[in-house]
Amino acid sequence: MKKVLINPFAILVMVAITSFGCTSKFSGFDKTDSGLYYKLYSVSEDTVKAKTGDFVSLDMKYITESDSILFDSKTGMEGQPIRFQLPPSDFAGDLYEGIRMLSPGDSAEFLINADSLFTITFKMPKRPEFIDTNSYLRFYVTLHSAESMESLASKEEGILNEYIATNGITAQPLETGLYFIETVPGNGRAIETGDQVTFHFNLALANGSQVFSSYDRGEPMQLTCGKPFDTPGFDQGVSLMKKGGKAKFIVPSGIAFGAAGRGAVIPPFSTLVYDVEVLDVMTASEVAKMTANKKKEEEMKAGLAKQQEASKLNAYLKAKNITVKPTPSGLYYIETEKGTGARAEAGKKVKVHYTGTLLDGTKFDSSLDREEPFSFTLGQGQVIQGWDEGIALMNVGGKASFIIPSSIGYKDRSMGLITPFSTLLFDVELIEVE
Protein backbone atom coordinates (compact mmCIF):
# COMPACT_ATOMS: atom_id res chain seq x y z
CA MET A 1 0.00 0.00 0.00
CA LYS A 2 1.25 3.46 -0.88
CA LYS A 3 0.36 6.75 0.73
CA VAL A 4 -2.01 8.78 -1.41
CA LEU A 5 -3.05 12.30 -0.48
CA ILE A 6 -6.10 13.72 -2.21
CA ASN A 7 -8.67 16.42 -1.66
CA PRO A 8 -11.49 14.37 -0.09
CA PHE A 9 -14.18 16.29 -1.94
CA ALA A 10 -12.60 16.42 -5.40
CA ILE A 11 -13.74 12.89 -6.28
CA LEU A 12 -17.12 12.89 -4.58
CA VAL A 13 -18.43 16.23 -5.75
CA MET A 14 -18.54 15.31 -9.44
CA VAL A 15 -21.40 12.92 -8.86
CA ALA A 16 -23.72 15.31 -7.09
CA ILE A 17 -24.33 18.53 -8.95
CA THR A 18 -27.60 20.44 -9.03
CA SER A 19 -28.71 24.04 -9.22
CA PHE A 20 -31.15 25.91 -7.05
CA GLY A 21 -33.29 28.98 -7.61
CA CYS A 22 -32.30 32.05 -5.62
CA THR A 23 -35.62 32.34 -3.84
CA SER A 24 -37.71 29.24 -3.13
CA LYS A 25 -34.79 26.86 -2.79
CA PHE A 26 -33.04 29.06 -0.23
CA SER A 27 -35.98 29.46 2.10
CA GLY A 28 -35.23 28.22 5.60
CA PHE A 29 -31.49 28.83 5.26
CA ASP A 30 -29.43 31.23 7.33
CA LYS A 31 -26.54 33.13 5.82
CA THR A 32 -23.16 33.97 7.33
CA ASP A 33 -21.44 37.31 6.82
CA SER A 34 -19.19 35.61 4.25
CA GLY A 35 -22.19 34.49 2.18
CA LEU A 36 -22.42 30.81 3.21
CA TYR A 37 -25.99 29.48 3.22
CA TYR A 38 -26.53 26.90 5.97
CA LYS A 39 -29.24 25.07 7.84
CA LEU A 40 -28.59 23.28 11.15
CA TYR A 41 -30.52 20.04 11.67
CA SER A 42 -29.15 18.86 15.01
CA VAL A 43 -26.90 20.45 17.60
CA SER A 44 -24.99 18.38 20.14
CA GLU A 45 -24.10 19.34 23.69
CA ASP A 46 -20.46 19.64 22.66
CA THR A 47 -19.58 23.29 22.20
CA VAL A 48 -16.03 22.88 20.88
CA LYS A 49 -15.98 23.69 17.16
CA ALA A 50 -13.76 22.09 14.54
CA LYS A 51 -10.67 24.17 13.80
CA THR A 52 -8.34 24.52 10.85
CA GLY A 53 -5.69 21.81 11.23
CA ASP A 54 -7.97 19.41 13.12
CA PHE A 55 -8.40 15.88 11.84
CA VAL A 56 -12.12 15.52 11.20
CA SER A 57 -14.33 12.49 10.63
CA LEU A 58 -17.71 13.09 9.01
CA ASP A 59 -20.53 11.64 6.97
CA MET A 60 -21.53 13.43 3.79
CA LYS A 61 -24.44 13.03 1.43
CA TYR A 62 -25.41 14.71 -1.85
CA ILE A 63 -28.97 14.88 -3.16
CA THR A 64 -30.59 16.26 -6.29
CA GLU A 65 -33.28 18.90 -6.42
CA SER A 66 -35.84 16.08 -6.47
CA ASP A 67 -34.27 14.48 -3.38
CA SER A 68 -32.63 11.59 -5.27
CA ILE A 69 -29.53 10.43 -3.43
CA LEU A 70 -26.46 10.55 -5.68
CA PHE A 71 -23.80 9.92 -3.06
CA ASP A 72 -23.84 8.82 0.54
CA SER A 73 -20.65 8.06 2.46
CA LYS A 74 -22.61 5.58 4.57
CA THR A 75 -23.42 3.44 1.54
CA GLY A 76 -20.29 4.08 -0.55
CA MET A 77 -17.59 1.60 -1.49
CA GLU A 78 -16.13 1.50 2.01
CA GLY A 79 -19.22 2.62 3.91
CA GLN A 80 -17.02 4.59 6.29
CA PRO A 81 -16.88 8.23 7.38
CA ILE A 82 -14.63 10.60 5.42
CA ARG A 83 -11.46 11.53 7.31
CA PHE A 84 -9.05 14.37 6.51
CA GLN A 85 -7.17 17.30 8.01
CA LEU A 86 -9.33 20.41 7.82
CA PRO A 87 -7.55 23.01 5.63
CA PRO A 88 -8.00 26.81 5.67
CA SER A 89 -10.82 28.22 3.57
CA ASP A 90 -10.21 28.56 -0.16
CA PHE A 91 -12.81 31.31 -0.55
CA ALA A 92 -15.43 33.10 1.51
CA GLY A 93 -18.41 30.84 2.15
CA ASP A 94 -16.71 27.55 1.23
CA LEU A 95 -17.47 24.12 2.69
CA TYR A 96 -14.50 24.23 5.04
CA GLU A 97 -16.02 27.31 6.68
CA GLY A 98 -19.22 25.34 7.14
CA ILE A 99 -17.43 22.44 8.82
CA ARG A 100 -15.74 24.87 11.20
CA MET A 101 -19.22 25.93 12.33
CA LEU A 102 -19.88 22.41 13.62
CA SER A 103 -19.11 20.57 16.85
CA PRO A 104 -18.92 16.75 16.99
CA GLY A 105 -22.49 15.45 16.80
CA ASP A 106 -23.82 18.41 14.80
CA SER A 107 -25.59 17.95 11.45
CA ALA A 108 -26.10 20.66 8.84
CA GLU A 109 -26.80 21.42 5.20
CA PHE A 110 -24.65 23.83 3.18
CA LEU A 111 -25.05 25.42 -0.25
CA ILE A 112 -21.70 26.03 -1.94
CA ASN A 113 -21.16 28.16 -5.05
CA ALA A 114 -20.09 25.84 -7.87
CA ASP A 115 -18.03 28.43 -9.78
CA SER A 116 -15.81 29.14 -6.78
CA LEU A 117 -15.58 25.49 -5.79
CA PHE A 118 -14.31 24.32 -9.18
CA THR A 119 -12.05 27.21 -10.12
CA ILE A 120 -10.60 27.98 -6.67
CA THR A 121 -10.77 24.84 -4.51
CA PHE A 122 -10.29 22.33 -7.34
CA LYS A 123 -8.07 24.71 -9.36
CA MET A 124 -9.81 23.83 -12.63
CA PRO A 125 -9.33 26.29 -15.55
CA LYS A 126 -13.07 26.85 -15.69
CA ARG A 127 -16.36 25.52 -14.47
CA PRO A 128 -17.44 22.32 -16.32
CA GLU A 129 -19.77 23.09 -19.21
CA PHE A 130 -22.58 20.96 -17.81
CA ILE A 131 -22.82 23.11 -14.68
CA ASP A 132 -24.75 26.37 -14.89
CA THR A 133 -23.04 29.54 -13.74
CA ASN A 134 -24.03 30.67 -10.24
CA SER A 135 -25.38 27.19 -9.45
CA TYR A 136 -24.88 25.62 -6.04
CA LEU A 137 -23.83 22.24 -4.71
CA ARG A 138 -25.87 20.92 -1.79
CA PHE A 139 -23.96 19.16 1.01
CA TYR A 140 -25.39 17.33 4.01
CA VAL A 141 -22.74 16.93 6.70
CA THR A 142 -22.69 15.16 10.08
CA LEU A 143 -19.50 15.75 12.02
CA HIS A 144 -18.40 12.80 14.18
CA SER A 145 -15.11 14.05 15.55
CA ALA A 146 -12.59 16.86 15.32
CA GLU A 147 -9.26 16.29 17.06
CA SER A 148 -5.98 18.14 17.08
CA MET A 149 -2.72 16.54 16.01
CA GLU A 150 -1.51 16.60 19.61
CA SER A 151 -4.63 14.82 20.86
CA LEU A 152 -4.40 12.05 18.27
CA ALA A 153 -0.69 11.54 18.87
CA SER A 154 -1.34 11.20 22.60
CA LYS A 155 -4.11 8.66 21.99
CA GLU A 156 -1.81 6.56 19.78
CA GLU A 157 0.72 6.18 22.58
CA GLY A 158 -2.00 4.96 24.94
CA ILE A 159 -3.39 2.45 22.39
CA LEU A 160 0.11 1.13 21.65
CA ASN A 161 0.95 0.69 25.33
CA GLU A 162 -2.36 -1.07 25.96
CA TYR A 163 -1.76 -3.44 23.01
CA ILE A 164 1.71 -4.35 24.28
CA ALA A 165 0.46 -4.96 27.81
CA THR A 166 -2.63 -6.94 26.76
CA ASN A 167 -0.65 -9.23 24.45
CA GLY A 168 2.24 -9.74 26.86
CA ILE A 169 4.84 -8.39 24.43
CA THR A 170 8.30 -8.14 25.96
CA ALA A 171 10.29 -7.37 22.80
CA GLN A 172 11.89 -3.94 22.76
CA PRO A 173 11.44 -1.62 19.78
CA LEU A 174 14.27 -1.24 17.30
CA GLU A 175 15.91 2.13 16.81
CA THR A 176 13.30 3.03 14.16
CA GLY A 177 10.44 2.25 16.55
CA LEU A 178 9.52 -1.08 14.93
CA TYR A 179 8.60 -3.99 17.20
CA PHE A 180 9.80 -7.15 15.40
CA ILE A 181 8.51 -10.38 16.96
CA GLU A 182 9.52 -13.62 15.21
CA THR A 183 6.89 -16.30 15.84
CA VAL A 184 8.28 -19.04 13.54
CA PRO A 185 11.99 -18.90 12.61
CA GLY A 186 12.69 -19.26 8.91
CA ASN A 187 14.95 -22.03 7.62
CA GLY A 188 16.31 -20.29 4.54
CA ARG A 189 18.96 -17.65 4.00
CA ALA A 190 18.53 -14.07 5.11
CA ILE A 191 16.63 -11.80 2.74
CA GLU A 192 18.91 -9.39 0.88
CA THR A 193 18.40 -6.22 -1.15
CA GLY A 194 17.16 -7.11 -4.64
CA ASP A 195 15.54 -10.39 -3.61
CA GLN A 196 11.98 -11.12 -4.70
CA VAL A 197 9.91 -12.08 -1.66
CA THR A 198 6.61 -13.97 -1.93
CA PHE A 199 4.53 -13.61 1.22
CA HIS A 200 1.14 -13.56 2.91
CA PHE A 201 0.11 -11.01 5.52
CA ASN A 202 -2.72 -9.78 7.69
CA LEU A 203 -2.98 -6.11 8.62
CA ALA A 204 -4.93 -4.69 11.55
CA LEU A 205 -4.92 -1.56 13.68
CA ALA A 206 -3.62 -1.81 17.23
CA ASN A 207 -7.19 -1.28 18.44
CA GLY A 208 -8.18 -4.56 16.76
CA SER A 209 -9.85 -3.24 13.59
CA GLN A 210 -9.03 -5.48 10.60
CA VAL A 211 -7.75 -3.73 7.49
CA PHE A 212 -6.52 -6.28 4.91
CA SER A 213 -5.62 -9.94 4.47
CA SER A 214 -3.90 -11.54 1.50
CA TYR A 215 -5.12 -14.89 2.88
CA ASP A 216 -8.70 -13.75 2.38
CA ARG A 217 -7.78 -12.62 -1.14
CA GLY A 218 -6.54 -16.15 -1.82
CA GLU A 219 -3.30 -15.07 -3.48
CA PRO A 220 0.11 -14.23 -2.00
CA MET A 221 1.87 -10.97 -2.74
CA GLN A 222 5.37 -10.15 -3.95
CA LEU A 223 7.87 -7.39 -3.32
CA THR A 224 11.47 -6.62 -4.17
CA CYS A 225 13.53 -6.12 -1.05
CA GLY A 226 14.93 -2.60 -0.99
CA LYS A 227 12.06 -1.07 -2.95
CA PRO A 228 9.20 0.60 -1.03
CA PHE A 229 6.15 -1.65 -0.86
CA ASP A 230 3.92 -0.56 2.00
CA THR A 231 5.13 1.37 5.02
CA PRO A 232 8.78 1.91 6.06
CA GLY A 233 8.11 -0.23 9.14
CA PHE A 234 6.72 -3.08 7.10
CA ASP A 235 9.59 -2.93 4.61
CA GLN A 236 12.14 -3.05 7.43
CA GLY A 237 10.39 -5.99 9.08
CA VAL A 238 10.41 -8.09 5.91
CA SER A 239 14.15 -7.50 5.49
CA LEU A 240 14.69 -9.18 8.88
CA MET A 241 12.94 -12.43 7.89
CA LYS A 242 13.88 -15.68 6.16
CA LYS A 243 12.04 -18.08 3.86
CA GLY A 244 9.48 -20.11 5.81
CA GLY A 245 9.46 -17.64 8.69
CA LYS A 246 6.54 -15.94 10.37
CA ALA A 247 6.65 -12.71 12.33
CA LYS A 248 4.55 -9.94 13.85
CA PHE A 249 5.41 -6.32 13.15
CA ILE A 250 4.07 -3.57 15.42
CA VAL A 251 4.50 -0.38 13.41
CA PRO A 252 3.87 3.03 15.06
CA SER A 253 2.47 5.74 12.80
CA GLY A 254 5.85 7.48 12.59
CA ILE A 255 7.06 4.64 10.35
CA ALA A 256 3.60 3.95 8.89
CA PHE A 257 1.09 6.45 7.45
CA GLY A 258 1.69 9.16 10.01
CA ALA A 259 -0.59 12.15 10.32
CA ALA A 260 -2.20 11.55 6.93
CA GLY A 261 -3.58 8.09 7.63
CA ARG A 262 -4.82 6.04 4.70
CA GLY A 263 -8.33 6.77 3.50
CA ALA A 264 -11.22 5.72 5.69
CA VAL A 265 -9.70 2.51 7.02
CA ILE A 266 -6.49 3.84 8.60
CA PRO A 267 -7.06 7.02 10.64
CA PRO A 268 -4.25 9.50 11.29
CA PHE A 269 -1.70 8.44 13.92
CA SER A 270 -2.58 4.75 13.72
CA THR A 271 -0.25 2.03 14.97
CA LEU A 272 -0.41 -0.94 12.60
CA VAL A 273 0.00 -4.63 13.37
CA TYR A 274 1.18 -6.98 10.61
CA ASP A 275 1.29 -10.77 10.77
CA VAL A 276 3.62 -11.86 7.98
CA GLU A 277 4.55 -15.26 6.49
CA VAL A 278 7.41 -15.49 3.97
CA LEU A 279 6.65 -18.23 1.45
CA ASP A 280 9.60 -17.90 -0.93
CA VAL A 281 12.73 -15.86 -1.54
CA MET A 282 14.48 -15.64 -4.91
CA THR A 283 17.60 -13.73 -5.93
CA ALA A 284 17.46 -11.24 -8.77
CA SER A 285 19.32 -13.68 -11.03
CA GLU A 286 16.91 -16.49 -10.17
CA VAL A 287 13.97 -14.22 -10.96
CA ALA A 288 15.55 -13.21 -14.27
CA LYS A 289 16.14 -16.86 -15.20
CA MET A 290 12.58 -17.84 -14.25
CA THR A 291 11.16 -14.88 -16.21
CA ALA A 292 13.21 -15.79 -19.28
CA ASN A 293 12.09 -19.43 -19.10
CA LYS A 294 8.47 -18.38 -18.70
CA LYS A 295 8.71 -16.02 -21.65
CA LYS A 296 10.27 -18.75 -23.78
CA GLU A 297 7.51 -21.17 -22.80
CA GLU A 298 4.82 -18.61 -23.63
CA GLU A 299 6.43 -17.89 -26.99
CA MET A 300 6.45 -21.61 -27.81
CA LYS A 301 2.77 -21.93 -26.86
CA ALA A 302 1.91 -18.86 -28.93
CA GLY A 303 3.80 -20.20 -31.91
CA LEU A 304 1.96 -23.52 -31.71
CA ALA A 305 -1.39 -21.70 -31.34
CA LYS A 306 -0.62 -19.62 -34.42
CA GLN A 307 0.12 -22.77 -36.45
CA GLN A 308 -3.05 -24.50 -35.25
CA GLU A 309 -5.52 -21.60 -35.45
CA ALA A 310 -6.54 -22.14 -39.09
CA SER A 311 -7.07 -25.89 -38.68
CA LYS A 312 -9.12 -25.37 -35.50
CA LEU A 313 -11.26 -22.76 -37.25
CA ASN A 314 -11.87 -25.01 -40.25
CA ALA A 315 -12.82 -27.89 -37.96
CA TYR A 316 -15.29 -25.62 -36.16
CA LEU A 317 -16.86 -24.41 -39.42
CA LYS A 318 -17.26 -27.98 -40.60
CA ALA A 319 -18.72 -29.21 -37.30
CA LYS A 320 -21.26 -26.35 -37.23
CA ASN A 321 -22.01 -26.67 -40.97
CA ILE A 322 -21.17 -22.99 -41.53
CA THR A 323 -20.90 -22.25 -45.25
CA VAL A 324 -20.84 -18.44 -45.24
CA LYS A 325 -17.73 -17.01 -46.90
CA PRO A 326 -15.39 -14.72 -44.97
CA THR A 327 -14.97 -11.05 -45.87
CA PRO A 328 -11.57 -10.01 -47.33
CA SER A 329 -10.33 -9.31 -43.78
CA GLY A 330 -11.28 -12.81 -42.60
CA LEU A 331 -14.50 -11.97 -40.71
CA TYR A 332 -17.34 -14.51 -40.84
CA TYR A 333 -20.56 -12.52 -40.57
CA ILE A 334 -23.72 -14.56 -39.95
CA GLU A 335 -26.95 -12.58 -39.75
CA THR A 336 -29.48 -14.32 -37.51
CA GLU A 337 -32.14 -11.60 -37.38
CA LYS A 338 -32.40 -8.68 -39.78
CA GLY A 339 -32.66 -5.25 -38.22
CA THR A 340 -35.11 -2.67 -39.52
CA GLY A 341 -33.77 0.40 -37.72
CA ALA A 342 -30.94 2.82 -38.39
CA ARG A 343 -27.75 1.54 -39.97
CA ALA A 344 -24.60 1.54 -37.90
CA GLU A 345 -22.07 3.92 -39.45
CA ALA A 346 -18.53 4.93 -38.64
CA GLY A 347 -18.37 7.90 -36.30
CA LYS A 348 -21.71 7.17 -34.64
CA LYS A 349 -22.14 5.90 -31.11
CA VAL A 350 -23.68 2.43 -30.96
CA LYS A 351 -25.11 0.41 -28.11
CA VAL A 352 -24.98 -3.40 -28.23
CA HIS A 353 -25.55 -6.52 -26.20
CA TYR A 354 -23.13 -9.37 -26.80
CA THR A 355 -21.77 -12.68 -25.57
CA GLY A 356 -18.22 -13.75 -26.42
CA THR A 357 -16.94 -17.33 -26.42
CA LEU A 358 -13.94 -19.31 -27.62
CA LEU A 359 -14.18 -22.10 -30.20
CA ASP A 360 -14.41 -24.68 -27.41
CA GLY A 361 -17.46 -22.93 -25.95
CA THR A 362 -15.71 -21.17 -23.07
CA LYS A 363 -17.52 -17.90 -22.33
CA PHE A 364 -15.11 -15.04 -21.61
CA ASP A 365 -17.46 -12.06 -21.49
CA SER A 366 -21.13 -11.07 -21.75
CA SER A 367 -22.95 -7.77 -21.41
CA LEU A 368 -26.09 -9.81 -20.74
CA ASP A 369 -24.56 -11.21 -17.56
CA ARG A 370 -23.88 -7.64 -16.42
CA GLU A 371 -27.39 -6.61 -17.49
CA GLU A 372 -25.89 -3.54 -19.12
CA PRO A 373 -25.33 -2.95 -22.86
CA PHE A 374 -21.93 -1.85 -24.16
CA SER A 375 -21.53 1.52 -25.91
CA PHE A 376 -18.71 2.77 -28.12
CA THR A 377 -18.06 4.94 -31.18
CA LEU A 378 -17.92 2.85 -34.33
CA GLY A 379 -14.87 3.00 -36.58
CA GLN A 380 -12.60 4.78 -34.08
CA GLY A 381 -10.49 1.78 -33.08
CA GLN A 382 -12.16 1.56 -29.67
CA VAL A 383 -12.85 -2.14 -30.23
CA ILE A 384 -11.10 -4.90 -32.15
CA GLN A 385 -11.14 -4.67 -35.94
CA GLY A 386 -13.58 -7.54 -36.34
CA TRP A 387 -16.15 -5.71 -34.23
CA ASP A 388 -15.81 -2.42 -36.10
CA GLU A 389 -16.32 -4.29 -39.37
CA GLY A 390 -19.13 -6.58 -38.24
CA ILE A 391 -21.31 -4.02 -36.50
CA ALA A 392 -21.01 -1.67 -39.49
CA LEU A 393 -23.00 -4.33 -41.41
CA MET A 394 -25.93 -4.21 -38.98
CA ASN A 395 -29.15 -2.22 -38.49
CA VAL A 396 -30.78 -1.45 -35.16
CA GLY A 397 -32.81 -4.45 -33.99
CA GLY A 398 -30.60 -6.85 -35.87
CA LYS A 399 -28.74 -9.83 -34.46
CA ALA A 400 -25.66 -11.52 -35.85
CA SER A 401 -22.85 -13.90 -35.06
CA PHE A 402 -19.24 -12.90 -35.72
CA ILE A 403 -16.43 -15.39 -36.12
CA ILE A 404 -13.29 -13.32 -35.69
CA PRO A 405 -9.84 -14.80 -36.41
CA SER A 406 -6.99 -13.45 -34.27
CA SER A 407 -5.67 -11.39 -37.21
CA ILE A 408 -8.66 -9.02 -36.73
CA GLY A 409 -9.01 -9.79 -33.01
CA TYR A 410 -6.40 -9.67 -30.29
CA LYS A 411 -3.60 -11.17 -32.42
CA ASP A 412 -0.74 -12.38 -30.18
CA ARG A 413 -2.03 -10.66 -27.02
CA SER A 414 -3.18 -12.53 -23.94
CA MET A 415 -6.44 -11.23 -22.48
CA GLY A 416 -7.37 -13.44 -19.55
CA LEU A 417 -9.22 -16.45 -20.95
CA ILE A 418 -8.31 -15.25 -24.44
CA THR A 419 -4.88 -16.69 -25.22
CA PRO A 420 -2.68 -15.51 -28.11
CA PHE A 421 -3.93 -16.36 -31.61
CA SER A 422 -7.45 -17.24 -30.46
CA THR A 423 -10.41 -17.17 -32.85
CA LEU A 424 -13.34 -15.48 -31.11
CA LEU A 425 -17.09 -15.99 -31.44
CA PHE A 426 -19.57 -13.21 -30.68
CA ASP A 427 -23.37 -13.19 -30.64
CA VAL A 428 -24.32 -9.52 -31.06
CA GLU A 429 -27.55 -7.51 -30.94
CA LEU A 430 -27.50 -3.88 -32.12
CA ILE A 431 -29.77 -1.95 -29.77
CA GLU A 432 -29.22 1.69 -30.67
CA VAL A 433 -27.40 4.06 -33.01
CA GLU A 434 -27.01 7.69 -31.90
ChimeraX attribute file (.defattr): number of C-alpha atoms within 10 A of each C-alpha:
attribute: neighborCount
match mode: 1-to-1
recipient: residues
	/A:1	9
	/A:2	10
	/A:3	14
	/A:4	10
	/A:5	11
	/A:6	10
	/A:7	12
	/A:8	13
	/A:9	13
	/A:10	12
	/A:11	9
	/A:12	16
	/A:13	19
	/A:14	13
	/A:15	11
	/A:16	17
	/A:17	20
	/A:18	17
	/A:19	19
	/A:20	16
	/A:21	10
	/A:22	11
	/A:23	7
	/A:24	8
	/A:25	11
	/A:26	15
	/A:27	9
	/A:28	11
	/A:29	14
	/A:30	13
	/A:31	15
	/A:32	12
	/A:33	8
	/A:34	11
	/A:35	14
	/A:36	19
	/A:37	21
	/A:38	23
	/A:39	17
	/A:40	17
	/A:41	12
	/A:42	10
	/A:43	14
	/A:44	11
	/A:45	9
	/A:46	11
	/A:47	12
	/A:48	12
	/A:49	17
	/A:50	24
	/A:51	22
	/A:52	18
	/A:53	15
	/A:54	21
	/A:55	23
	/A:56	24
	/A:57	22
	/A:58	21
	/A:59	18
	/A:60	21
	/A:61	20
	/A:62	23
	/A:63	19
	/A:64	16
	/A:65	12
	/A:66	7
	/A:67	8
	/A:68	10
	/A:69	12
	/A:70	15
	/A:71	18
	/A:72	18
	/A:73	17
	/A:74	14
	/A:75	11
	/A:76	10
	/A:77	8
	/A:78	12
	/A:79	12
	/A:80	17
	/A:81	22
	/A:82	21
	/A:83	24
	/A:84	25
	/A:85	22
	/A:86	19
	/A:87	14
	/A:88	13
	/A:89	15
	/A:90	15
	/A:91	14
	/A:92	14
	/A:93	23
	/A:94	24
	/A:95	23
	/A:96	18
	/A:97	23
	/A:98	22
	/A:99	24
	/A:100	19
	/A:101	16
	/A:102	26
	/A:103	22
	/A:104	22
	/A:105	16
	/A:106	23
	/A:107	22
	/A:108	20
	/A:109	20
	/A:110	25
	/A:111	25
	/A:112	22
	/A:113	21
	/A:114	25
	/A:115	20
	/A:116	21
	/A:117	22
	/A:118	18
	/A:119	14
	/A:120	16
	/A:121	18
	/A:122	15
	/A:123	11
	/A:124	13
	/A:125	9
	/A:126	12
	/A:127	18
	/A:128	14
	/A:129	7
	/A:130	7
	/A:131	14
	/A:132	14
	/A:133	13
	/A:134	14
	/A:135	18
	/A:136	22
	/A:137	22
	/A:138	25
	/A:139	21
	/A:140	19
	/A:141	22
	/A:142	23
	/A:143	22
	/A:144	18
	/A:145	18
	/A:146	28
	/A:147	18
	/A:148	16
	/A:149	16
	/A:150	10
	/A:151	13
	/A:152	18
	/A:153	18
	/A:154	12
	/A:155	13
	/A:156	19
	/A:157	16
	/A:158	10
	/A:159	16
	/A:160	20
	/A:161	12
	/A:162	14
	/A:163	18
	/A:164	15
	/A:165	11
	/A:166	9
	/A:167	8
	/A:168	9
	/A:169	12
	/A:170	10
	/A:171	11
	/A:172	11
	/A:173	13
	/A:174	9
	/A:175	7
	/A:176	13
	/A:177	15
	/A:178	21
	/A:179	22
	/A:180	23
	/A:181	18
	/A:182	18
	/A:183	13
	/A:184	14
	/A:185	13
	/A:186	18
	/A:187	11
	/A:188	13
	/A:189	11
	/A:190	13
	/A:191	19
	/A:192	20
	/A:193	12
	/A:194	15
	/A:195	22
	/A:196	20
	/A:197	23
	/A:198	17
	/A:199	23
	/A:200	21
	/A:201	19
	/A:202	17
	/A:203	19
	/A:204	20
	/A:205	20
	/A:206	22
	/A:207	15
	/A:208	11
	/A:209	13
	/A:210	15
	/A:211	13
	/A:212	14
	/A:213	17
	/A:214	15
	/A:215	13
	/A:216	11
	/A:217	10
	/A:218	9
	/A:219	11
	/A:220	16
	/A:221	15
	/A:222	16
	/A:223	18
	/A:224	19
	/A:225	20
	/A:226	15
	/A:227	11
	/A:228	14
	/A:229	14
	/A:230	14
	/A:231	20
	/A:232	17
	/A:233	24
	/A:234	23
	/A:235	18
	/A:236	18
	/A:237	22
	/A:238	24
	/A:239	16
	/A:240	14
	/A:241	25
	/A:242	24
	/A:243	21
	/A:244	17
	/A:245	21
	/A:246	22
	/A:247	23
	/A:248	21
	/A:249	21
	/A:250	27
	/A:251	28
	/A:252	23
	/A:253	24
	/A:254	18
	/A:255	18
	/A:256	24
	/A:257	26
	/A:258	19
	/A:259	18
	/A:260	20
	/A:261	21
	/A:262	20
	/A:263	19
	/A:264	15
	/A:265	18
	/A:266	20
	/A:267	23
	/A:268	25
	/A:269	24
	/A:270	29
	/A:271	25
	/A:272	27
	/A:273	24
	/A:274	22
	/A:275	18
	/A:276	23
	/A:277	24
	/A:278	22
	/A:279	18
	/A:280	16
	/A:281	25
	/A:282	18
	/A:283	17
	/A:284	15
	/A:285	11
	/A:286	13
	/A:287	14
	/A:288	12
	/A:289	12
	/A:290	13
	/A:291	12
	/A:292	12
	/A:293	12
	/A:294	12
	/A:295	12
	/A:296	12
	/A:297	12
	/A:298	13
	/A:299	14
	/A:300	12
	/A:301	15
	/A:302	19
	/A:303	14
	/A:304	13
	/A:305	17
	/A:306	17
	/A:307	12
	/A:308	13
	/A:309	17
	/A:310	16
	/A:311	11
	/A:312	16
	/A:313	18
	/A:314	12
	/A:315	13
	/A:316	14
	/A:317	15
	/A:318	11
	/A:319	9
	/A:320	9
	/A:321	9
	/A:322	12
	/A:323	10
	/A:324	10
	/A:325	11
	/A:326	13
	/A:327	11
	/A:328	7
	/A:329	13
	/A:330	15
	/A:331	21
	/A:332	21
	/A:333	21
	/A:334	18
	/A:335	17
	/A:336	13
	/A:337	14
	/A:338	13
	/A:339	18
	/A:340	11
	/A:341	15
	/A:342	15
	/A:343	20
	/A:344	25
	/A:345	19
	/A:346	15
	/A:347	12
	/A:348	15
	/A:349	15
	/A:350	23
	/A:351	20
	/A:352	21
	/A:353	20
	/A:354	19
	/A:355	17
	/A:356	18
	/A:357	19
	/A:358	17
	/A:359	16
	/A:360	10
	/A:361	10
	/A:362	12
	/A:363	15
	/A:364	14
	/A:365	14
	/A:366	19
	/A:367	15
	/A:368	13
	/A:369	11
	/A:370	10
	/A:371	9
	/A:372	12
	/A:373	18
	/A:374	16
	/A:375	14
	/A:376	16
	/A:377	19
	/A:378	22
	/A:379	20
	/A:380	13
	/A:381	11
	/A:382	11
	/A:383	14
	/A:384	17
	/A:385	19
	/A:386	24
	/A:387	21
	/A:388	21
	/A:389	19
	/A:390	22
	/A:391	26
	/A:392	16
	/A:393	14
	/A:394	24
	/A:395	22
	/A:396	21
	/A:397	17
	/A:398	20
	/A:399	22
	/A:400	21
	/A:401	20
	/A:402	21
	/A:403	25
	/A:404	26
	/A:405	22
	/A:406	23
	/A:407	17
	/A:408	18
	/A:409	21
	/A:410	22
	/A:411	16
	/A:412	18
	/A:413	14
	/A:414	13
	/A:415	10
	/A:416	8
	/A:417	13
	/A:418	18
	/A:419	18
	/A:420	24
	/A:421	25
	/A:422	28
	/A:423	23
	/A:424	23
	/A:425	21
	/A:426	20
	/A:427	18
	/A:428	24
	/A:429	24
	/A:430	25
	/A:431	20
	/A:432	18
	/A:433	19
	/A:434	11
